[in-house]
């Protein structure tokens, strides 16, 4: 058995997203407990759904 198969990998990750309204890039957690708005224009980027959040912005990169 491989050592990697014995250690569970996390199901959550950080994402670099781009606001569809103003183009600002921000890093968010995909299982956030709070709604996340763009720091420039206040457009909702992430909506809380009680588990994995609903991402409203364009996902550019997965960071973990």
SULHUCOR-V13248 format. One record per pair of residues at least 4 apart in sequence whose ideal C-beta (glycine too) atoms are under 7 Angstrom apart, sorted by the first residue. I is the first residue (numbers start at 1). GAP is how many residues later the second one is. If there is no record, write none. Layout:
{{I,GAP} {I,GAP}}
This chain:
{{1,4} {1,5} {3,4} {12,17} {12,18} {12,19} {13,17} {13,49} {13,50} {13,51} {14,13} {14,15} {14,49} {14,50} {15,13} {15,15} {15,40} {15,44} {15,47} {15,48} {16,9} {16,11} {16,44} {16,45} {16,47} {17,9} {17,11} {17,28} {17,38} {17,40} {17,41} {17,42} {17,43} {18,5} {18,7} {18,39} {18,40} {18,42} {19,4} {19,5} {19,19} {19,22} {19,24} {19,26} {19,38} {20,37} {20,38} {21,17} {21,20} {21,22} {22,16} {22,18} {22,19} {24,14} {24,15} {24,16} {25,35} {26,12} {26,13} {26,19} {27,36} {28,4} {28,8} {28,17} {28,18} {30,22} {30,23} {31,20} {31,21} {31,22} {32,4} {32,14} {32,16} {32,21} {33,15} {34,14} {35,9} {35,11} {35,12} {35,13} {36,9} {36,10} {37,5} {37,6} {37,7} {37,8} {38,4} {38,5} {38,7} {44,12} {45,11} {45,12} {46,7} {46,9} {46,10} {47,6} {47,7} {47,9} {48,5} {49,4} {49,5} {55,4}}
